[in-house]
Amino acid sequence: MPAQDEIFRNIRVVAQGSDALRDEHEAIKNKLTGGIDLLTPDERQLIDEKTSIVDRNLENILLGVEEAQVMVALASHFQNLEADKQKYKAQVRRLCQENAWIRDELNST
């Protein structure tokens, strides 16, 4: 099973690829709709159908990009939580040691 860091690295790569794919689809859509005023009604209908397909693809791509961004944000948040957890564990160990030292000092007086 891949390590957590590797999974999130792959998510970032996929997100970048999805961004590029989104840009490509937007360029295709702009190219399709660029000269639509000069077309016949039949040609316009064909362009509308193609644009509709590109729009659906764009929606799916955007959803994927947003999901990847959420996963990356969650990964970052979980890493911060884990770091805080480790920090607090170290603090508890130090406090326990200090508490034991204070008890020893009190017992010896």
C-alpha positions as CSV (number, residue, x, y, z in Angstrom):
1,M,0.0,0.0,0.0
2,P,1.4,3.4,-0.9
3,A,2.5,5.7,1.8
4,Q,0.3,8.6,2.7
5,D,2.8,11.2,1.4
6,E,3.0,9.4,-1.9
7,I,-0.8,9.4,-2.2
8,F,-1.0,13.1,-1.6
9,R,1.8,13.7,-4.0
10,N,-0.1,11.8,-6.6
11,I,-3.3,13.8,-5.8
12,R,-1.4,17.0,-6.5
13,V,-0.1,15.6,-9.8
14,V,-3.6,14.6,-10.8
15,A,-4.9,18.0,-9.8
16,Q,-2.3,19.7,-12.0
17,G,-3.3,17.4,-14.9
18,S,-6.9,18.2,-14.3
19,D,-6.2,21.9,-14.4
20,A,-4.4,21.5,-17.7
21,L,-7.4,19.5,-19.0
22,R,-9.8,22.2,-17.8
23,D,-7.8,24.8,-19.7
24,E,-7.8,22.7,-22.8
25,H,-11.5,22.2,-22.7
26,E,-12.1,25.9,-22.1
27,A,-10.0,26.6,-25.2
28,I,-12.0,24.1,-27.2
29,K,-15.2,25.7,-26.1
30,N,-13.9,29.2,-27.0
31,K,-12.8,27.9,-30.4
32,L,-16.2,26.3,-31.0
33,T,-18.2,29.4,-30.0
34,G,-15.9,31.9,-31.6
35,G,-17.5,32.3,-35.0
36,I,-21.0,31.0,-34.2
37,D,-22.7,34.1,-35.6
38,L,-21.5,33.3,-39.1
39,L,-22.9,29.8,-39.2
40,T,-26.1,28.4,-40.6
41,P,-28.8,27.1,-38.2
42,D,-27.8,23.5,-38.8
43,E,-24.1,24.2,-38.1
44,R,-25.1,26.3,-35.1
45,Q,-27.1,23.3,-33.7
46,L,-24.1,21.0,-34.2
47,I,-21.9,23.5,-32.4
48,D,-24.4,23.8,-29.6
49,E,-24.4,20.0,-29.2
50,K,-20.6,19.9,-29.1
51,T,-20.5,22.9,-26.7
52,S,-23.0,21.1,-24.4
53,I,-20.7,18.0,-24.3
54,V,-17.7,20.2,-23.6
55,D,-19.6,21.9,-20.8
56,R,-20.5,18.6,-19.2
57,N,-16.9,17.5,-19.4
58,L,-15.8,20.8,-17.9
59,E,-18.2,20.4,-15.0
60,N,-16.8,16.9,-14.3
61,I,-13.3,18.2,-14.6
62,L,-14.0,21.1,-12.2
63,L,-15.6,18.8,-9.7
64,G,-12.5,16.6,-9.8
65,V,-10.2,19.6,-9.4
66,E,-12.2,20.8,-6.4
67,E,-12.2,17.4,-4.8
68,A,-8.5,17.2,-5.3
69,Q,-8.1,20.6,-3.7
70,V,-10.2,19.5,-0.7
71,M,-8.1,16.3,-0.3
72,V,-4.9,18.3,-0.4
73,A,-6.3,20.8,2.2
74,L,-7.4,17.9,4.4
75,A,-4.0,16.2,4.1
76,S,-2.4,19.5,5.2
77,H,-4.8,19.8,8.1
78,F,-4.2,16.2,9.2
79,Q,-0.4,16.7,9.0
80,N,-0.8,19.8,11.2
81,L,-3.0,17.9,13.6
82,E,-0.4,15.1,13.8
83,A,2.4,17.6,14.5
84,D,0.3,19.2,17.2
85,K,-0.4,15.8,18.7
86,Q,3.3,15.0,18.8
87,K,4.1,18.4,20.3
88,Y,1.4,17.8,23.1
89,K,2.7,14.3,23.8
90,A,6.2,15.7,24.3
91,Q,4.8,18.4,26.5
92,V,2.9,15.8,28.6
93,R,6.1,13.8,29.0
94,R,8.0,16.9,30.2
95,L,5.3,17.8,32.6
96,C,5.2,14.2,34.0
97,Q,9.0,14.3,34.5
98,E,8.7,17.7,36.1
99,N,5.9,16.5,38.3
100,A,7.9,13.4,39.3
101,W,10.9,15.6,40.1
102,I,8.8,18.0,42.2
103,R,7.4,15.0,44.1
104,D,10.9,13.7,44.8
105,E,11.9,17.2,46.0
106,L,8.8,17.3,48.3
107,N,9.5,13.8,49.7
108,S,13.1,14.7,50.4
109,T,12.2,17.8,52.4
